[in-house]
């Protein structure tokens, strides 16, 4: 793996961990403020799910393109 692939891998893992932490934090706060909540469900509208799918597909395509680009070789 070259430096670009390592950098992208670290960035993707970092972003996933950050978003997961934010979601967990928001859920904990909401459950603490409303103890009567018993069920946790999915998104309230299908448009939110479509937006997530589009975002993930665009991110996958961009990462795929960036991983296929060869770095310029340095002249000695």
Protein Blocks (a to p, Z undefined) as FASTA:
>chain_A
ZZklmmmmmmmmmmmmmmmmmmmmmmmmmmmmmmmbmbdcddfbfklmmmmmmmmmmmmm
mmmmmmmpccddddZZ
